Amino acid sequence: MILESSRGPYPFAVQVSFRGNCLFRYEVDRKEWVEKYFSKGETATINVSNGLTVWASNAQAAKMTFQAAGGKTADLELGAPGEIAVKRIAWGHAEGTWALISSDLD
């Protein structure tokens, strides 16, 4: 779980910062894939309405920061150095609350 919401799902922004070289692909709201090679120190901002799928060639190089309510942030580490990571990030509903959840894809 990355974020919780008692009000329901809402659009979110993700800041991706790169700590090393990484081929990074993402798909926002099941639309067109975007792919770019990022170097250490570069950043990307992704605005999402419903869901996000990401693919990283060097999982440890990409750190994702999600904006939470009240100015708080939540971080998501994708994986280990050299690991290929594929994740789906979307809202899910359980036990009367909504949560932004990250799940691994094959």
Helices and strands as residue ranges (DSSP letters): E 3-5, E 12-18, E 22-28, E 33-38, E 43-48, E 51-56, G 59-61, E 62-67, G 69-71, E 73-77, E 85-94, E 97-104
